[in-house]
């Protein structure tokens, strides 16, 4: 199938998927409200095979050190799949399945599959990474850019993390867990019972971001948007908390965004 943009509908909700532009969700409208910041770099893109920054783009593997391109000097950031063209595997009225084959500069052949499922009051994103031949470390995450302002109202965030990863001067976790601090944030938080963050645009809409994963990065330092990023490990996780993908055991993760009008 082609990799042209896909439109899914359910009730008054509509989602646009852009396989050719990194497999991202390029739009999400509820009634007439566009929830995601618009633009080629925005929407909601998949972070795979790693999330956030890798220190100096390097991670150890089997006695050697892998080097990824430094696309956010001095670090490598957000994986490779957001820069590639995904393929459409299947489309129904309210669900799409898209795939991406891991290629150079990632050193291991593998396949990423993302399932996008729209309901009248929720969007569910499920992603898996499968190893083709040899095993490798990987992470999965999503990077949504929610519009800060909807209908004249700025968003508020409500969540209760168990801890915050202390952030060093290099924007990477130091390894210390600290009590959560007030924002603005470009920080990773631990939620061992699962990610659960509520975004509220007063008088407009409430949206809950949930996931069984225990890591979430919150980034709200830009005027236009707020990012709430569920992921399978912390930034620099290929060095500090690698999850191994084997030919028999893929890595899978899911996030659900559920909403109600206010």
C-alpha positions as a Markdown table, in Angstrom:
| # | Residue | x | y | z |
|---|---|---|---|---|
| 1 | Unk | 0.0 | 0.0 | 0.0 |
| 2 | Unk | 1.0 | 3.6 | -0.4 |
| 3 | Unk | 2.3 | 5.9 | 2.4 |
| 4 | Unk | -0.2 | 8.7 | 1.7 |
| 5 | Unk | -1.8 | 10.4 | 4.6 |
| 6 | Unk | -4.6 | 8.5 | 6.4 |
| 7 | Unk | -7.7 | 10.0 | 7.9 |
| 8 | Unk | -9.6 | 8.1 | 10.6 |
| 9 | Unk | -13.0 | 9.1 | 12.1 |
| 10 | Unk | -15.1 | 8.1 | 15.1 |
| 11 | Unk | -18.1 | 10.3 | 16.1 |
| 12 | Unk | -16.9 | 13.9 | 16.1 |
| 13 | Unk | -13.2 | 12.9 | 16.4 |
| 14 | Unk | -10.8 | 12.8 | 13.5 |
| 15 | Unk | -7.2 | 11.8 | 13.4 |
| 16 | Unk | -4.6 | 12.2 | 10.5 |
| 17 | Unk | -1.7 | 9.8 | 10.3 |
| 18 | Unk | 1.3 | 10.8 | 8.1 |
| 19 | Unk | 3.3 | 7.6 | 7.4 |
| 20 | Unk | 5.7 | 9.4 | 5.0 |
| 21 | Unk | 6.5 | 12.0 | 7.6 |
| 22 | Unk | 8.0 | 9.7 | 10.3 |
| 23 | Unk | 4.8 | 7.8 | 11.1 |
| 24 | Unk | 3.5 | 10.7 | 13.1 |
| 25 | Unk | 0.0 | 11.7 | 14.1 |
| 26 | Unk | -0.3 | 15.0 | 12.2 |
| 27 | Unk | -3.7 | 16.1 | 13.5 |
| 28 | Unk | -6.2 | 15.2 | 16.1 |
| 29 | Unk | -9.5 | 17.1 | 16.1 |
| 30 | Unk | -12.3 | 16.8 | 18.6 |
| 31 | Unk | -15.4 | 18.6 | 17.4 |
| 32 | Unk | -13.7 | 21.7 | 15.9 |
| 33 | Unk | -10.7 | 21.7 | 18.3 |
| 34 | Unk | -7.3 | 20.8 | 17.0 |
| 35 | Unk | -5.4 | 19.4 | 19.9 |
| 36 | Unk | -2.0 | 19.0 | 18.3 |
| 37 | Unk | 0.4 | 21.7 | 17.3 |
| 38 | Unk | 0.6 | 21.9 | 13.5 |
| 39 | Unk | 3.7 | 21.7 | 11.4 |
| 40 | Unk | 6.0 | 19.1 | 9.8 |
| 41 | Unk | 8.0 | 18.6 | 13.0 |
| 42 | Unk | 5.1 | 18.6 | 15.4 |
| 43 | Unk | 1.9 | 16.6 | 15.8 |
| 44 | Unk | 2.9 | 13.4 | 17.7 |
| 45 | Unk | 5.9 | 11.5 | 16.5 |
| 46 | Unk | 7.1 | 8.0 | 17.5 |
| 47 | Unk | 10.4 | 7.8 | 19.5 |
| 48 | Unk | 12.0 | 4.5 | 18.5 |
| 49 | Unk | 14.4 | 2.7 | 18.8 |
| 50 | Unk | 15.3 | 5.1 | 21.6 |
| 51 | Unk | 13.6 | 8.0 | 23.5 |
| 52 | Unk | 15.1 | 11.4 | 24.4 |
| 53 | Unk | 18.8 | 11.9 | 24.4 |
| 54 | Unk | 21.6 | 9.4 | 24.3 |
| 55 | Unk | 24.7 | 10.8 | 25.9 |
| 56 | Unk | 27.1 | 11.8 | 23.0 |
| 57 | Unk | 25.1 | 9.4 | 20.8 |
| 58 | Unk | 27.0 | 6.4 | 22.2 |
| 59 | Unk | 25.8 | 3.2 | 23.9 |
| 60 | Unk | 27.6 | -0.1 | 24.7 |
| 61 | Unk | 26.6 | -3.3 | 23.1 |
| 62 | Unk | 28.3 | -6.7 | 23.3 |
| 63 | Unk | 31.7 | -5.3 | 24.0 |
| 64 | Unk | 31.6 | -2.6 | 21.4 |
| 65 | Unk | 30.4 | 1.0 | 21.5 |
| 66 | Unk | 27.7 | 2.1 | 19.0 |
| 67 | Unk | 27.7 | 5.6 | 17.7 |
| 68 | Unk | 24.5 | 7.3 | 16.6 |
| 69 | Unk | 24.4 | 10.6 | 14.6 |
| 70 | Unk | 24.5 | 13.7 | 16.9 |
| 71 | Unk | 21.3 | 15.3 | 15.7 |
| 72 | Unk | 21.0 | 17.3 | 18.9 |
| 73 | Unk | 24.7 | 18.1 | 19.6 |
| 74 | Unk | 26.4 | 16.9 | 21.7 |
| 75 | Unk | 23.7 | 14.1 | 21.9 |
| 76 | Unk | 21.6 | 11.9 | 19.7 |
| 77 | Unk | 17.9 | 12.4 | 20.3 |
| 78 | Unk | 14.5 | 10.7 | 19.8 |
| 79 | Unk | 15.5 | 7.7 | 17.6 |
| 80 | Unk | 15.6 | 7.3 | 13.9 |
| 81 | Unk | 12.0 | 6.3 | 12.9 |
| 82 | Unk | 10.7 | 9.8 | 13.0 |
| 83 | Unk | 13.0 | 10.7 | 10.2 |
| 84 | Unk | 12.0 | 7.9 | 7.9 |
| 85 | Unk | 9.0 | 7.0 | 5.7 |
| 86 | Unk | 6.7 | 4.4 | 7.1 |
| 87 | Unk | 4.5 | 2.1 | 5.1 |
| 88 | Unk | 0.8 | 1.5 | 5.5 |
| 89 | Unk | -0.1 | -2.1 | 6.2 |
| 90 | Unk | -3.8 | -1.8 | 6.8 |
| 91 | Unk | -6.5 | 0.9 | 7.1 |
| 92 | Unk | -10.1 | 0.7 | 8.4 |
| 93 | Unk | -12.5 | 3.6 | 9.2 |
| 94 | Unk | -11.2 | 4.0 | 12.7 |
| 95 | Unk | -7.9 | 2.1 | 12.7 |
| 96 | Unk | -4.6 | 2.1 | 10.8 |
| 97 | Unk | -1.5 | -0.1 | 11.0 |
| 98 | Unk | 1.8 | 1.3 | 9.8 |
| 99 | Unk | 5.3 | -0.2 | 9.7 |
| 100 | Unk | 8.9 | 1.0 | 9.6 |
| 101 | Unk | 12.0 | -1.1 | 8.9 |
| 102 | Unk | 15.0 | -0.1 | 11.0 |
| 103 | Unk | 17.9 | 0.8 | 8.7 |
| 104 | Unk | 21.3 | 2.5 | 8.9 |
| 105 | Unk | 22.4 | 4.3 | 11.1 |
| 106 | Unk | 20.7 | 1.8 | 13.4 |
| 107 | Unk | 22.9 | -1.2 | 13.3 |
| 108 | Unk | 20.3 | -4.0 | 13.6 |
| 109 | Unk | 17.6 | -5.1 | 11.2 |
| 110 | Unk | 14.2 | -4.9 | 12.8 |
| 111 | Unk | 10.6 | -3.9 | 12.3 |
| 112 | Unk | 8.5 | -1.3 | 14.1 |
| 113 | Unk | 4.7 | -1.6 | 13.9 |
| 114 | Unk | 2.4 | 1.1 | 15.1 |
| 115 | Unk | -1.4 | 0.6 | 15.5 |
| 116 | Unk | -3.5 | 3.8 | 15.6 |
| 117 | Unk | -7.0 | 3.2 | 16.9 |
| 118 | Unk | -9.6 | 6.0 | 17.2 |
| 119 | Unk | -12.8 | 5.9 | 19.3 |
| 120 | Unk | -15.3 | 8.7 | 19.9 |
| 121 | Unk | -13.6 | 9.6 | 23.1 |
| 122 | Unk | -10.1 | 8.2 | 22.9 |
| 123 | Unk | -7.0 | 7.5 | 20.7 |
| 124 | Unk | -4.9 | 4.5 | 21.4 |
| 125 | Unk | -1.4 | 4.1 | 20.1 |
| 126 | Unk | 0.4 | 0.7 | 20.3 |
| 127 | Unk | 3.9 | 0.2 | 19.1 |
| 128 | Unk | 6.2 | -2.9 | 18.9 |
| 129 | Unk | 9.8 | -3.4 | 17.9 |
| 130 | Unk | 10.7 | -6.8 | 16.5 |
| 131 | Unk | 14.3 | -8.1 | 16.0 |
| 132 | Unk | 14.9 | -9.8 | 12.6 |
| 133 | Unk | 18.1 | -11.6 | 13.4 |
| 134 | Unk | 20.2 | -10.6 | 16.4 |
| 135 | Unk | 19.1 | -9.1 | 19.7 |
| 136 | Unk | 19.5 | -5.4 | 20.5 |
| 137 | Unk | 18.5 | -2.8 | 23.2 |
| 138 | Unk | 15.6 | -0.5 | 22.3 |
| 139 | Unk | 13.1 | 1.9 | 23.7 |
| 140 | Unk | 9.6 | 3.0 | 22.6 |
| 141 | Unk | 7.9 | 6.3 | 23.3 |
| 142 | Unk | 5.6 | 9.0 | 21.9 |
| 143 | Unk | 6.3 | 12.7 | 21.6 |
| 144 | Unk | 3.0 | 14.6 | 21.3 |
| 145 | Unk | 2.9 | 18.4 | 21.0 |
| 146 | Unk | -0.4 | 19.4 | 22.5 |
| 147 | Unk | -1.4 | 23.0 | 21.8 |
| 148 | Unk | -1.0 | 25.1 | 24.9 |
| 149 | Unk | -4.0 | 27.2 | 24.1 |
| 150 | Unk | -7.4 | 25.9 | 23.0 |
| 151 | Unk | -10.3 | 28.3 | 22.6 |
| 152 | Unk | -8.5 | 31.0 | 24.4 |
| 153 | Unk | -7.7 | 28.8 | 27.4 |
| 154 | Unk | -4.1 | 27.7 | 28.4 |
| 155 | Unk | -3.7 | 24.1 | 29.5 |
| 156 | Unk | -3.0 | 23.0 | 33.1 |
| 157 | Unk | -1.2 | 19.8 | 33.9 |
| 158 | Unk | -2.1 | 17.5 | 36.8 |
| 159 | Unk | 0.0 | 14.4 | 37.7 |
| 160 | Unk | 1.4 | 12.8 | 40.8 |
| 161 | Unk | 4.8 | 11.2 | 40.0 |
| 162 | Unk | 6.6 | 9.2 | 42.6 |
| 163 | Unk | 9.9 | 10.9 | 41.7 |
| 164 | Unk | 11.6 | 13.2 | 39.3 |
| 165 | Unk | 14.9 | 12.2 | 37.6 |
| 166 | Unk | 17.4 | 14.8 | 38.6 |
| 167 | Unk | 18.6 | 16.5 | 35.5 |
| 168 | Unk | 22.2 | 17.4 | 34.9 |
| 169 | Unk | 23.6 | 20.4 | 33.1 |
| 170 | Unk | 23.7 | 18.2 | 29.9 |
| 171 | Unk | 19.9 | 17.7 | 30.1 |
| 172 | Unk | 20.4 | 14.0 | 31.0 |
| 173 | Unk | 19.3 | 12.2 | 34.2 |
| 174 | Unk | 22.1 | 12.1 | 36.7 |
| 175 | Unk | 20.8 | 8.8 | 38.2 |
| 176 | Unk | 19.5 | 10.5 | 41.3 |
| 177 | Unk | 15.8 | 10.4 | 42.1 |
| 178 | Unk | 14.5 | 13.6 | 43.7 |
| 179 | Unk | 11.1 | 14.9 | 44.9 |
| 180 | Unk | 9.2 | 16.4 | 42.0 |
| 181 | Unk | 9.8 | 20.1 | 41.5 |
| 182 | Unk | 7.5 | 22.7 | 40.0 |
| 183 | Unk | 7.8 | 23.5 | 36.3 |
| 184 | Unk | 8.6 | 24.6 | 33.7 |
| 185 | Unk | 10.0 | 21.2 | 32.9 |
| 186 | Unk | 12.1 | 19.3 | 30.4 |
| 187 | Unk | 12.3 | 16.4 | 32.8 |
| 188 | Unk | 11.6 | 12.7 | 33.3 |
| 189 | Unk | 9.3 | 11.5 | 36.0 |
| 190 | Unk | 8.7 | 8.0 | 37.5 |
| 191 | Unk | 5.1 | 6.7 | 37.8 |
| 192 | Unk | 5.5 | 3.1 | 38.9 |
| 193 | Unk | 1.7 | 2.5 | 38.8 |
| 194 | Unk | 1.6 | 3.6 | 35.2 |
| 195 | Unk | 1.7 | 7.0 | 33.4 |
| 196 | Unk | -1.4 | 9.1 | 34.3 |
| 197 | Unk | -1.3 | 12.8 | 33.3 |
| 198 | Unk | -4.4 | 15.0 | 33.0 |
| 199 | Unk | -4.3 | 18.1 | 30.7 |
| 200 | Unk | -7.2 | 20.5 | 31.2 |
| 201 | Unk | -8.1 | 23.4 | 28.9 |
| 202 | Unk | -10.7 | 25.2 | 31.2 |
| 203 | Unk | -14.2 | 25.3 | 29.7 |
| 204 | Unk | -13.0 | 23.4 | 26.6 |
| 205 | Unk | -11.6 | 19.9 | 27.1 |
| 206 | Unk | -10.0 | 17.5 | 29.5 |
| 207 | Unk | -7.5 | 14.9 | 28.2 |
| 208 | Unk | -5.9 | 12.1 | 30.1 |
| 209 | Unk | -2.6 | 10.5 | 28.8 |
| 210 | Unk | -2.2 | 7.0 | 30.3 |
| 211 | Unk | 0.2 | 4.1 | 29.7 |
| 212 | Unk | 1.2 | 1.0 | 31.6 |
| 213 | Unk | 4.8 | 2.2 | 31.3 |
| 214 | Unk | 6.3 | 4.0 | 34.3 |
| 215 | Unk | 8.3 | 6.8 | 32.6 |
| 216 | Unk | 7.0 | 10.1 | 31.3 |
| 217 | Unk | 8.9 | 13.1 | 30.1 |
| 218 | Unk | 7.1 | 16.5 | 30.4 |
| 219 | Unk | 8.3 | 19.4 | 28.3 |
| 220 | Unk | 6.6 | 22.7 | 28.6 |
| 221 | Unk | 9.3 | 25.2 | 28.0 |
| 222 | Unk | 7.9 | 26.4 | 24.7 |
| 223 | Unk | 5.1 | 29.0 | 24.4 |
| 224 | Unk | 3.1 | 27.2 | 21.8 |
| 225 | Unk | 2.8 | 23.6 | 23.1 |
| 226 | Unk | 3.1 | 21.2 | 26.0 |
| 227 | Unk | 4.6 | 17.7 | 25.6 |
| 228 | Unk | 3.6 | 14.7 | 27.7 |
| 229 | Unk | 5.7 | 11.7 | 26.5 |
| 230 | Unk | 5.1 | 8.2 | 27.8 |
| 231 | Unk | 8.1 | 5.9 | 27.2 |
| 232 | Unk | 9.5 | 2.5 | 28.2 |
| 233 | Unk | 12.6 | 4.0 | 29.9 |
| 234 | Unk | 14.3 | 7.3 | 30.9 |
| 235 | Unk | 16.4 | 9.5 | 28.6 |
| 236 | Unk | 19.8 | 7.9 | 28.0 |
| 237 | Unk | 18.1 | 4.6 | 28.8 |
| 238 | Unk | 20.2 | 2.6 | 26.2 |
| 239 | Unk | 23.0 | 3.3 | 28.6 |
| 240 | Unk | 21.3 | 3.1 | 32.0 |
| 241 | Unk | 18.2 | 0.9 | 31.6 |
| 242 | Unk | 18.4 | -1.1 | 28.3 |
| 243 | Unk | 15.4 | -3.2 | 27.3 |
| 244 | Unk | 16.5 | -6.1 | 25.1 |
| 245 | Unk | 14.6 | -7.0 | 22.0 |
| 246 | Unk | 15.1 | -10.6 | 20.8 |
| 247 | Unk | 13.8 | -12.5 | 17.8 |
| 248 | Unk | 11.4 | -14.3 | 20.3 |
| 249 | Unk | 10.5 | -11.3 | 22.5 |
| 250 | Unk | 9.5 | -8.0 | 20.9 |
| 251 | Unk | 9.3 | -4.8 | 22.9 |
| 252 | Unk | 5.7 | -3.5 | 23.0 |
| 253 | Unk | 4.1 | -0.4 | 24.6 |
| 254 | Unk | 0.7 | 1.3 | 24.5 |
| 255 | Unk | -0.6 | 4.8 | 25.3 |
| 256 | Unk | -4.2 | 5.9 | 25.4 |
| 257 | Unk | -5.4 | 9.5 | 25.3 |
| 258 | Unk | -9.0 | 9.8 | 26.5 |
| 259 | Unk | -11.0 | 13.1 | 26.5 |
| 260 | Unk | -14.2 | 14.7 | 27.4 |
| 261 | Unk | -15.6 | 18.2 | 26.5 |
| 262 | Unk | -16.1 | 20.6 | 29.4 |
